[in-house]
Amino acid sequence: MTVGHQLISEGRWMQPEVDLLQAFLPLGGVAVDAGAGNSYRPAIMGQITYFHNTPVWGVPLRLPLNWPPWVGRVDSRRLLTPAMEWFGPAPLFAEPKRREGPRLSRKSAEELEIEEARNRQKELQEIIVTAENVETILSTVRELEGAIVISTALHRLGKVKVSAHVFRDPRFHLLLERFKSRLPFFGSRQIANSLHGLGAISYRGGGAWVEMVSIQTQRRIHEFEPQHVSNTLWACARMQLQEPLMLRALTCRAIEDIDRFCPLDISICTWAFATLKHREAEWLRAVVRARCEFADFSPQNMSNFVWGLSTLGFRHDNMVLAVGREAARKIRDFIPQELSNFSWALATMDLCDNLILRAIAEEVDRRGDEVNSWDPQSLSNMMWAYATLALKDDPLFQRLLDASIARIEDHDTQNLANTSWAAAMVGFRYSRWLDACARKAVEKIQECQTLHLAQLAFAFARFVAKGDQHQFLPTLLKETLRRLEEFPPQSLFDVHDALVFFQAFPAPPSGECLRMERRLSEHFEDTARTLETFARRSAERGGRPSMEEVTKYQRSVEQADIVTLGEHWTLAFLKRFGLLCSSEDRFIHSARRRILDFRDEASVTDPVSRSIFHRAQCVWQLGIQGDTDGALADGLFESGEPVAGAPAGHGLYVCRLRHTREGDAEIQALCAALDTSVMRSGRVPEGLKLNLHLSDVPCVSCLGCTLQFQCRFPGVLQISFDRGRVQSEDSRPIPRPPPPPSKRGNPVPYAPLPTTPPHDGVDRSMVRKERPKDEDRTSFYLNPLAPRRPDGASKGGEEAVPHKLVHGRNGSQQTYYFSSAPSFYGSDDYEAC
């Protein structure tokens, strides 16, 4: 033992101080105990010092004049700096005395207890990490103490199979209680891992811990890495944690750090926002500015990303087309759910991306009999998407309907209804499906929602399929009467229309059927009254009502949410107001022939043209009744972009029912008639007659416009219509037409060959970028006095361009433009592939 240690044994230096000096004192450094009562003058005698890790004592020191005063304890230790000088003779070294054997340290009972507890927590950590069942994890709960081991337990719960009874286990609630009590000590990783585990088991029980998690997340948000942000948002979506401040903090962190996000992070965040119905426009702008490399996205990333955009109502055509282009290259790697989700998202956004949609159809063909094992929801969603986008692909529908028949026992009522509706919308009649669907629908009729009953009624009426073998129509009527009060008006009109079409509704009605008739009559009267009141007021003002009156009328019709009255009640409407054309009028026969000829011409250039199965046509003729010289004007319009001018400019006011109605065929015909010289003159000659024949049942908005015309020009307008495209025989599949020729000579423009993946074996959808330098970063959490990035669209800078105000029915809305456009594929790049 050295002299220094002997002095320690006399109480001048404590053992921990010696240990620290020996461990951390740099070579050539000196430590001095100034001692109690010494004044802070240049000369201070050290009681004992360490020099070169060798104990010496009695060494006079000279300290610099700027030696700082000690604060706190008088008996403070300091490390001397090179500015300090020795005062007096050279230090004397004492030769250390060594003893044989290792040096033993004495530990107190308290230290031993602490070390034992720490070792036990490490043992529990290892047990939890290797656990294969819930029981193993919950058996450790009562001993868990630290933040790390508690977060590990919660995270591991998400990795094993968990049943619902676990949520009632007292040990699980004890774990949540410990989680709550230790939350102030949780870092970003522990928060993310804990919530990820709870999200994986879909725990939605809530509790006091939710508010504390929100607070701790906000406190630690500056520590969150990209993976922590995406995992936490994913967990919030799974558990439906709607904590505004917490979501705002996570959103801001995601926007701030998006340059480091990997494709998986971006897709998860977008999916989470959509699942939470948290519409954050700033996130979309950040994604657009980030200019993502969609080639690095995996199929799951792509489908989740576009699904999230569509669910949130975000539509950015160039970006989605860029995703679709890369998806077409990786189409063989998509699983059924990803294919259906992608097509569903395009349909919801009303974006017809022919590139990916054709690639999906051809991929379904390539997979052959494998399709028969696909889940029913993927099958029905895919057909629903193609029908919503008005894409007729008979080979695709036949294969998907065959697969649906093979999986008919696994179909729920929504899948039955969506599949039948989709087949009816694209005009693909398939008796095998109708028979299987009728049987299954009768079995599950009580599980059907009212919308499902309406969809089934519409589809079976369009295909003239009664389902007699399974008593479909009587069962449909019975179930409708049983749940009459649950039906919204439109669904009730649809079911009634089908029952009347099949003569399955008793006439005259009695009992419950009479109650159904009276309820429909009430809706009919309310609708007719609304349309008539506005039409007469508009006519009194010469077709120029006030904006307030127009807005009130449109809001009233749109809020009623009745798109069509069906054939039976539409006929009643036209009869009431003297608009119905006699069925013996020769104009009806010639108009029908003209519509068929128009569709035949369209099929020559495109056998799957929307004019054949989707768009409605209207033939019109303006002339003098009894005049043999022919019509003054006539023509044919089909629904689409208006070509006869906006209806409001002609004194006709439409409503938005499911979609805008300015381009409906009958509206364009009325506008064209009003543009003729005879109608513009303001003097309607005696005997003037305007005939309209519609290929489909007109909607409520169009009925309103016909009534507005009638009130301004009484006795001129006569209307007839057909029920629509009714098919009583099975369809003959039309082969899929070849893609249009490429402008750039690509032999397969709509089916790009898959790119060869890199040989490095790295999943690039998981690769995150390096953190940028601090001076290049912009943070929401820096010193409030530090410079911040200005809003370029309002304060100038690189993105300084004026805002644009779009005026709509609901007031002005602000749009944002940026001078630097994202480097996605442009329209020419896409179309000319």
DRENGU-200809 format. One line per 10 residues: number of its first residue (from 1); their letters; for each residue x, y, z of C-alpha. Coordinates in steps of 0.02 Angstrom, whole numbers. Layout:
BEGIN
NUM = A = X/Y/Z; ... $
//
This chain:
BEGIN
1 = MTVGHQLISE = 0/0/0; 67/170/-47; 85/323/60; -64/400/-29; -171/252/15; -111/261/196; -172/440/201; -336/382/129; -350/258/270; -333/406/387 $
11 = GRWMQPEVDL = -488/482/309; -415/617/199; -469/541/32; -620/432/3; -601/272/-95; -719/322/-237; -615/479/-264; -457/377/-280; -540/257/-401; -602/399/-508 $
21 = LQAFLPLGGV = -431/483/-511; -342/324/-557; -468/290/-696; -488/461/-774; -336/570/-730; -242/604/-894; -57/575/-914; 36/718/-832; -120/780/-743; -125/835/-562 $
31 = AVDAGAGNSY = -271/828/-439; -272/934/-283; -379/944/-129; -378/1127/-83; -434/1084/91; -558/1172/203; -531/1353/248; -403/1394/113; -426/1561/28; -429/1573/-160 $
41 = RPAIMGQITY = -258/1654/-179; -118/1614/-301; -27/1502/-175; -123/1354/-103; -40/1207/-20; -105/1040/-79; -130/912/56; -109/768/-65; -93/755/-252; -83/626/-389 $
51 = FHNTPVWGVP = 51/646/-521; 72/516/-661; -52/407/-565; 77/403/-421; 27/471/-251; 132/615/-179; 100/741/-42; 163/903/29; 186/983/-143; 173/1174/-147 $
61 = LRLPLNWPPW = 69/1238/-296; 51/1404/-384; -121/1430/-460; -162/1558/-597; -243/1720/-547; -401/1678/-646; -427/1516/-548; -616/1513/-528; -689/1513/-353; -772/1355/-293 $
71 = VGRVDSRRLL = -959/1355/-273; -1042/1242/-149; -937/1136/-34; -778/1214/30; -689/1047/26; -698/1032/-166; -581/941/-280; -523/1011/-445; -412/953/-587; -263/1066/-617 $
81 = TPAMEWFGPA = -238/1133/-792; -73/1156/-886; -82/1341/-841; -43/1298/-660; 142/1295/-605; 237/1201/-471; 302/1308/-327; 448/1232/-234; 556/1079/-260; 513/936/-377 $
91 = PLFAEPKRRE = 382/817/-312; 440/668/-213; 379/499/-270; 335/360/-153; 366/186/-218; 204/90/-213; 198/-63/-106; 112/-207/-195; 36/-358/-115; 7/-525/-194 $
101 = GPRLSRKSAE = -163/-578/-260; -304/-476/-336; -367/-320/-253; -531/-352/-164; -664/-220/-148; -792/-223/-12; -972/-195/-66; -1108/-145/49; -1267/-246/67; -1362/-110/-24 $
111 = ELEIEEARNR = -1244/-118/-174; -1258/-306/-181; -1447/-293/-178; -1447/-166/-320; -1331/-275/-425; -1439/-428/-395; -1596/-335/-448; -1508/-273/-604; -1454/-448/-651; -1631/-511/-624 $
121 = QKELQEIIVT = -1699/-381/-746; -1572/-441/-875; -1631/-620/-849; -1813/-566/-873; -1763/-473/-1031; -1689/-632/-1104; -1843/-733/-1055; -1960/-608/-1140; -1857/-594/-1299; -1859/-782/-1325 $
131 = AENVETILST = -2042/-806/-1270; -2152/-900/-1392; -2319/-879/-1304; -2417/-751/-1204; -2408/-849/-1041; -2218/-838/-1035; -2224/-649/-1055; -2363/-619/-929; -2279/-730/-800; -2139/-601/-786 $
141 = VRELEGAIVI = -2249/-448/-764; -2243/-436/-574; -2054/-424/-576; -2035/-297/-716; -1964/-130/-661; -1862/-40/-793; -1923/54/-947; -1825/-57/-1066; -1890/-223/-1002; -2070/-159/-994 $
151 = STALHRLGKV = -2063/-96/-1173; -1986/-263/-1226; -2131/-356/-1146; -2262/-250/-1235; -2169/-263/-1400; -2153/-452/-1384; -2341/-468/-1358; -2360/-412/-1538; -2246/-551/-1597; -2340/-698/-1523 $
161 = KVSAHVFRDP = -2517/-762/-1546; -2638/-665/-1435; -2821/-705/-1407; -2958/-590/-1344; -2956/-664/-1168; -2784/-588/-1138; -2865/-416/-1127; -2961/-477/-975; -2808/-551/-889; -2761/-453/-730 $
171 = RFHLLLERFK = -2577/-475/-772; -2603/-383/-937; -2682/-236/-846; -2541/-239/-720; -2419/-227/-865; -2513/-75/-930; -2508/1/-756; -2320/-23/-746; -2307/48/-922; -2399/203/-864 $
181 = SRLPFFGSRQ = -2295/224/-705; -2128/212/-798; -2178/317/-950; -2082/472/-891; -1921/370/-912; -1965/305/-1088; -1864/365/-1236; -1924/371/-1416; -1875/192/-1450; -1965/124/-1297 $
191 = IANSLHGLGA = -2121/225/-1340; -2123/164/-1520; -2090/-18/-1473; -2222/-20/-1337; -2357/56/-1446; -2308/-56/-1591; -2339/-208/-1482; -2508/-144/-1424; -2554/-100/-1602; -2505/-272/-1665 $
201 = ISYRGGGAWV = -2632/-352/-1547; -2761/-217/-1592; -2787/-164/-1412; -2919/-27/-1405; -2961/-29/-1220; -2885/142/-1190; -2843/195/-1013; -2751/329/-917; -2589/282/-1005; -2653/356/-1170 $
211 = EMVSIQTQRR = -2642/536/-1112; -2472/504/-1034; -2408/426/-1196; -2466/581/-1289; -2372/694/-1168; -2214/590/-1169; -2215/579/-1359; -2223/767/-1371; -2081/783/-1244; -1970/660/-1337 $
221 = IHEFEPQHVS = -2023/701/-1515; -1853/777/-1560; -1774/606/-1526; -1889/509/-1643; -1803/424/-1788; -1900/388/-1950; -1937/209/-1897; -2002/270/-1729; -2119/394/-1814; -2191/268/-1938 $
231 = NTLWACARMQ = -2209/130/-1808; -2296/247/-1686; -2417/311/-1818; -2452/132/-1873; -2491/85/-1693; -2605/236/-1671; -2700/184/-1827; -2718/5/-1767; -2779/61/-1595; -2876/212/-1661 $
241 = LQEPLMLRAL = -2786/330/-1541; -2856/499/-1588; -2743/613/-1487; -2734/777/-1586; -2577/848/-1505; -2485/683/-1518; -2534/662/-1701; -2485/839/-1738; -2313/815/-1660; -2285/654/-1757 $
251 = TCRAIEDIDR = -2345/734/-1919; -2227/881/-1898; -2083/765/-1860; -2123/660/-2013; -2129/814/-2125; -1968/880/-2050; -1873/717/-2073; -1953/653/-2234; -1790/661/-2330; -1726/518/-2221 $
261 = FCPLDISICT = -1884/413/-2239; -1873/249/-2332; -2018/194/-2445; -2088/86/-2305; -2097/236/-2188; -2187/344/-2317; -2315/210/-2358; -2348/169/-2175; -2373/352/-2128; -2493/380/-2273 $
271 = WAFATLKHRE = -2587/221/-2231; -2597/271/-2047; -2664/446/-2085; -2797/368/-2196; -2847/238/-2067; -2862/374/-1935; -2959/486/-2056; -2827/617/-2014; -2823/723/-2171; -2656/814/-2164 $
281 = AEWLRAVVRA = -2628/914/-2323; -2454/965/-2270; -2401/782/-2272; -2454/765/-2454; -2358/921/-2500; -2205/853/-2411; -2220/688/-2506; -2234/779/-2672; -2083/887/-2633; -1982/735/-2578 $
291 = RCEFADFSPQ = -1988/667/-2757; -1990/487/-2702; -1902/352/-2799; -2052/241/-2830; -1939/111/-2910; -1880/72/-2732; -2058/43/-2669; -2111/-136/-2640; -2283/-193/-2705; -2354/-179/-2529 $
301 = NMSNFVWGLS = -2283/-3/-2512; -2362/50/-2676; -2534/-21/-2640; -2538/50/-2463; -2478/219/-2524; -2608/243/-2661; -2742/168/-2548; -2702/299/-2418; -2705/441/-2545; -2875/388/-2611 $
311 = TLGFRHDNMV = -2950/362/-2439; -2895/536/-2386; -2962/612/-2547; -2790/667/-2609; -2767/658/-2796; -2603/701/-2880; -2614/628/-3055; -2430/634/-3104; -2375/555/-2941; -2504/415/-2948 $
321 = LAVGREAARK = -2462/380/-3131; -2279/369/-3082; -2323/241/-2949; -2428/146/-3076; -2286/139/-3199; -2170/60/-3071; -2309/-55/-3011; -2332/-121/-3188; -2148/-167/-3191; -2165/-266/-3029 $
331 = IRDFIPQELS = -2339/-334/-3062; -2286/-516/-3042; -2236/-483/-2862; -2408/-419/-2810; -2518/-527/-2700; -2708/-528/-2733; -2748/-402/-2596; -2619/-279/-2663; -2690/-295/-2840; -2867/-262/-2779 $
341 = NFSWALATMD = -2813/-120/-2664; -2720/-33/-2804; -2866/-47/-2925; -2988/6/-2788; -2885/161/-2752; -2883/212/-2936; -3072/192/-2945; -3098/293/-2787; -2990/433/-2857; -3080/418/-3025 $
351 = LCDNLILRAI = -2911/402/-3110; -2910/281/-3256; -2729/225/-3270; -2736/111/-3422; -2556/56/-3398; -2575/-27/-3228; -2757/-81/-3255; -2711/-176/-3412; -2560/-250/-3323; -2674/-311/-3182 $
361 = AEEVDRRGDE = -2795/-391/-3305; -2656/-481/-3396; -2578/-536/-3232; -2744/-614/-3181; -2742/-711/-3346; -2563/-766/-3318; -2597/-837/-3145; -2730/-954/-3212; -2811/-1072/-3087; -2720/-989/-2943 $
371 = VNSWDPQSLS = -2856/-856/-2951; -2982/-984/-2886; -2894/-979/-2718; -2902/-790/-2699; -3006/-717/-2559; -3182/-657/-2608; -3151/-477/-2555; -3003/-459/-2674; -3108/-531/-2815; -3258/-419/-2784 $
381 = NMMWAYATLA = -3155/-261/-2753; -3063/-286/-2917; -3224/-304/-3016; -3301/-156/-2925; -3151/-49/-2972; -3158/-91/-3157; -3346/-61/-3161; -3330/105/-3070; -3200/161/-3197; -3314/97/-3337 $
391 = LKDDPLFQRL = -3185/-25/-3405; -3261/-172/-3496; -3141/-320/-3492; -3242/-478/-3524; -3096/-603/-3506; -3054/-526/-3337; -3235/-531/-3276; -3262/-709/-3334; -3107/-770/-3243; -3149/-674/-3085 $
401 = LDASIARIED = -3331/-732/-3087; -3274/-913/-3107; -3160/-890/-2957; -3303/-810/-2860; -3413/-960/-2895; -3275/-1074/-2833; -3266/-973/-2671; -3453/-937/-2657; -3466/-1015/-2484; -3342/-887/-2417 $
411 = HDTQNLANTS = -3432/-735/-2489; -3514/-614/-2370; -3662/-507/-2422; -3554/-358/-2471; -3451/-464/-2590; -3608/-538/-2667; -3684/-367/-2693; -3526/-282/-2760; -3488/-422/-2881; -3666/-427/-2950 $
421 = WAAAMVGFRY = -3674/-237/-2965; -3505/-231/-3055; -3556/-365/-3181; -3718/-271/-3215; -3628/-105/-3240; -3511/-175/-3374; -3648/-280/-3451; -3572/-452/-3425; -3714/-575/-3394; -3660/-745/-3326 $
431 = SRWLDACARK = -3800/-865/-3277; -3688/-976/-3171; -3644/-829/-3060; -3824/-767/-3050; -3884/-939/-2994; -3746/-958/-2863; -3772/-779/-2803; -3961/-800/-2786; -3939/-957/-2681; -3810/-879/-2565 $
441 = AVEKIQECQT = -3905/-714/-2552; -4063/-806/-2496; -3961/-898/-2364; -3887/-736/-2296; -4030/-618/-2332; -4045/-564/-2150; -3861/-514/-2147; -3880/-398/-2297; -3871/-212/-2272; -4005/-112/-2359 $
451 = LHLAQLAFAF = -3879/-52/-2488; -3833/-233/-2528; -4016/-275/-2557; -4032/-127/-2675; -3876/-177/-2773; -3937/-356/-2792; -4108/-296/-2848; -4030/-181/-2978; -3915/-316/-3047; -4049/-451/-3060 $
461 = ARFVAKGDQH = -4169/-328/-3143; -4040/-276/-3273; -4003/-459/-3313; -4188/-509/-3307; -4143/-646/-3182; -4283/-691/-3061; -4190/-824/-2963; -4351/-927/-2959; -4260/-1087/-2914; -4207/-1009/-2748 $
471 = QFLPTLLKET = -4360/-897/-2718; -4251/-743/-2730; -4387/-612/-2767; -4512/-668/-2632; -4370/-674/-2505; -4312/-501/-2559; -4487/-429/-2539; -4512/-510/-2369; -4346/-446/-2302; -4378/-271/-2370 $
481 = LRRLEEFPPQ = -4547/-261/-2283; -4472/-327/-2121; -4339/-190/-2118; -4437/-54/-2205; -4391/82/-2080; -4204/50/-2104; -4204/89/-2291; -4139/255/-2354; -4247/326/-2494; -4133/280/-2640 $
491 = SLFDVHDALV = -4112/99/-2589; -4300/82/-2564; -4334/155/-2738; -4209/31/-2814; -4288/-122/-2731; -4465/-65/-2773; -4415/-32/-2954; -4347/-209/-2974; -4500/-288/-2892; -4619/-190/-3003 $
501 = FFQAFPAPPS = -4514/-235/-3157; -4531/-421/-3116; -4715/-397/-3068; -4670/-465/-2897; -4748/-317/-2807; -4935/-338/-2780; -5050/-218/-2871; -5146/-143/-2791; -5036/-154/-2636; -5106/-201/-2468 $
511 = GECLRMERRL = -5044/-226/-2290; -4858/-200/-2273; -4840/-172/-2460; -4962/-27/-2446; -4854/47/-2308; -4702/33/-2422; -4798/116/-2563; -4852/260/-2451; -4675/290/-2391; -4610/297/-2569 $
521 = SEHFEDTART = -4755/412/-2614; -4701/532/-2476; -4523/539/-2544; -4591/562/-2720; -4704/705/-2668; -4564/793/-2574; -4449/779/-2725; -4582/836/-2849; -4627/984/-2738; -4446/1041/-2726 $
531 = LETFARRSAE = -4418/1029/-2914; -4582/1116/-2957; -4560/1259/-2834; -4390/1305/-2903; -4443/1280/-3085; -4589/1401/-3068; -4484/1530/-2975; -4350/1518/-3109; -4479/1539/-3248; -4548/1694/-3163 $
541 = RGGRPSMEEV = -4375/1772/-3173; -4347/1723/-3354; -4228/1581/-3310; -4119/1694/-3203; -4155/1657/-3019; -4045/1730/-2884; -3887/1640/-2829; -3964/1615/-2658; -4115/1527/-2734; -4005/1416/-2842 $
551 = TKYQRSVEQA = -3895/1367/-2696; -4044/1328/-2586; -4122/1221/-2723; -3962/1125/-2758; -3929/1095/-2574; -4106/1031/-2547; -4095/905/-2690; -3920/846/-2648; -3957/821/-2463; -4108/713/-2505 $
561 = DIVTLGEHWT = -3983/595/-2588; -4106/525/-2714; -4019/500/-2881; -4158/415/-2978; -4341/377/-2944; -4339/219/-3047; -4445/181/-3200; -4614/172/-3110; -4602/338/-3016; -4516/430/-3160 $
571 = LAFLKRFGLL = -4663/389/-3271; -4776/456/-3134; -4675/617/-3127; -4681/647/-3316; -4869/611/-3320; -4903/734/-3179; -4820/879/-3269; -4877/834/-3445; -4703/788/-3506; -4730/606/-3554 $
581 = CSSEDRFIHS = -4728/570/-3740; -4858/450/-3807; -4792/275/-3834; -4872/278/-4009; -4766/425/-4066; -4663/371/-4218; -4517/475/-4154; -4484/345/-4017; -4455/204/-4141; -4339/307/-4251 $
591 = ARRRILDFRD = -4244/370/-4099; -4213/194/-4035; -4151/142/-4207; -4035/292/-4211; -3961/250/-4040; -3927/70/-4093; -3842/128/-4253; -3736/249/-4152; -3677/108/-4038; -3641/-6/-4186 $
601 = EASVTDPVSR = -3530/128/-4262; -3439/148/-4097; -3409/-40/-4085; -3322/-42/-4254; -3181/70/-4191; -3183/5/-4012; -3278/-155/-3968; -3275/-109/-3782; -3320/74/-3805; -3408/156/-3658 $
611 = SIFHRAQCVW = -3542/213/-3780; -3598/31/-3792; -3619/-15/-3609; -3598/141/-3502; -3642/310/-3575; -3822/361/-3596; -3882/433/-3762; -4020/558/-3800; -4098/588/-3970; -4186/756/-3990 $
621 = QLGIQGDTDG = -4294/834/-4123; -4366/1010/-4134; -4506/1042/-4257; -4683/1106/-4289; -4818/979/-4250; -4904/922/-4411; -4770/1002/-4521; -4719/881/-4660; -4564/979/-4710; -4460/892/-4575 $
631 = ALADGLFESG = -4381/944/-4414; -4310/1116/-4382; -4164/1040/-4289; -4115/870/-4220; -3966/772/-4159; -3896/644/-4037; -3796/674/-3880; -3715/555/-3759; -3663/586/-3581; -3489/656/-3560 $
641 = EPVAGAPAGH = -3405/824/-3572; -3536/957/-3615; -3521/1017/-3794; -3677/1125/-3805; -3624/1251/-3674; -3647/1260/-3488; -3829/1234/-3436; -3829/1383/-3317; -3796/1495/-3467; -3960/1432/-3540 $
651 = GLYVCRLRHT = -4060/1455/-3381; -4052/1272/-3328; -3983/1228/-3157; -3918/1054/-3118; -3872/970/-2954; -3725/861/-2909; -3789/684/-2880; -3644/562/-2860; -3555/665/-2994; -3580/826/-3090 $
661 = REGDAEIQAL = -3730/824/-3209; -3685/963/-3332; -3635/834/-3462; -3788/720/-3454; -3856/683/-3628; -4030/758/-3599; -3955/918/-3526; -3847/941/-3681; -3999/911/-3791; -4100/1044/-3700 $
671 = CAALDTSVMR = -3955/1168/-3715; -3939/1131/-3901; -4125/1163/-3925; -4115/1326/-3829; -3971/1379/-3943; -4080/1368/-4099; -4140/1530/-4176; -4322/1488/-4151; -4297/1468/-3963; -4181/1618/-3946 $
681 = SGRVPEGLKL = -4307/1732/-4026; -4414/1727/-3868; -4572/1696/-3971; -4620/1515/-3975; -4722/1478/-4133; -4885/1386/-4112; -4868/1197/-4123; -4680/1197/-4084; -4630/1029/-4012; -4467/967/-3937 $
691 = NLHLSDVPCV = -4451/777/-3923; -4320/692/-3815; -4292/505/-3809; -4172/441/-3676; -4085/274/-3677; -4092/264/-3486; -4202/322/-3342; -4164/506/-3311; -4094/561/-3143; -4181/681/-3023 $
701 = SCLGCTLQFQ = -4068/826/-3076; -4117/801/-3258; -4301/790/-3212; -4281/957/-3127; -4206/1034/-3286; -4346/965/-3395; -4471/1042/-3276; -4379/1209/-3281; -4390/1203/-3471; -4574/1157/-3465 $
711 = CRFPGVLQIS = -4617/1303/-3350; -4530/1426/-3466; -4602/1351/-3626; -4765/1262/-3580; -4825/1122/-3693; -4667/1114/-3798; -4568/971/-3719; -4612/786/-3734; -4502/650/-3658; -4489/462/-3679 $
721 = FDRGRVQSED = -4359/343/-3610; -4305/161/-3604; -4265/64/-3449; -4082/46/-3497; -3970/-93/-3559; -4072/-245/-3511; -3994/-415/-3551; -4090/-577/-3548; -3955/-688/-3626; -3779/-726/-3568 $
731 = SRPIPRPPPP = -3640/-619/-3638; -3517/-680/-3766; -3346/-625/-3702; -3266/-494/-3812; -3078/-523/-3830; -2969/-393/-3748; -2917/-270/-3884; -2731/-242/-3911; -2653/-87/-3835; -2637/67/-3945 $
741 = PSKRGNPVPY = -2474/81/-4042; -2330/163/-3952; -2268/331/-4011; -2092/280/-3963; -2091/109/-4041; -2110/11/-3879; -2179/-159/-3936; -2273/-183/-3772; -2321/-7/-3717; -2452/-59/-3589 $
751 = APLPTTPPHD = -2355/-201/-3512; -2175/-148/-3476; -2057/-290/-3441; -2006/-310/-3259; -1838/-233/-3221; -1698/-343/-3158; -1677/-315/-2970; -1505/-265/-2906; -1391/-410/-2865; -1338/-339/-2698 $
761 = GVDRSMVRKE = -1483/-425/-2611; -1537/-265/-2523; -1721/-227/-2497; -1721/-45/-2550; -1893/-14/-2480; -1812/-25/-2307; -1657/82/-2341; -1659/248/-2250; -1552/397/-2297; -1414/466/-2191 $
771 = RPKDEDRTSF = -1452/608/-2072; -1409/777/-2153; -1286/893/-2072; -1356/998/-1932; -1327/1161/-2024; -1428/1095/-2171; -1577/1042/-2066; -1735/1136/-2026; -1820/1089/-1864; -1983/1130/-1780 $
781 = YLNPLAPRRP = -1897/1105/-1613; -1744/1217/-1619; -1715/1374/-1519; -1866/1486/-1550; -1745/1628/-1588; -1656/1528/-1723; -1696/1566/-1906; -1836/1461/-1978; -1883/1414/-2153; -2011/1538/-2219 $
791 = DGASKGGEEA = -2170/1485/-2304; -2112/1504/-2483; -2284/1524/-2555; -2322/1675/-2447; -2155/1756/-2400; -2049/1735/-2555; -1895/1629/-2581; -1868/1483/-2697; -2053/1439/-2701; -2120/1616/-2713 $
801 = VPHKLVHGRN = -2273/1613/-2828; -2445/1687/-2798; -2583/1584/-2721; -2736/1545/-2822; -2913/1560/-2754; -3041/1440/-2826; -3220/1499/-2803; -3346/1362/-2772; -3517/1333/-2698; -3443/1318/-2525 $
811 = GSQQTYYFSS = -3342/1477/-2537; -3164/1513/-2592; -3031/1380/-2574; -2845/1413/-2580; -2731/1307/-2687; -2543/1301/-2680; -2420/1306/-2822; -2233/1284/-2816; -2110/1347/-2943; -2010/1185/-2938 $
821 = APSFYGSDDY = -2118/1047/-3014; -2092/869/-2954; -1993/761/-3072; -2127/632/-3105; -2175/570/-3277; -2267/700/-3377; -2422/662/-3480; -2323/649/-3643; -2198/533/-3559; -2339/422/-3500 $
831 = EAC = -2448/416/-3655; -2302/392/-3772; -2223/252/-3672 $
//
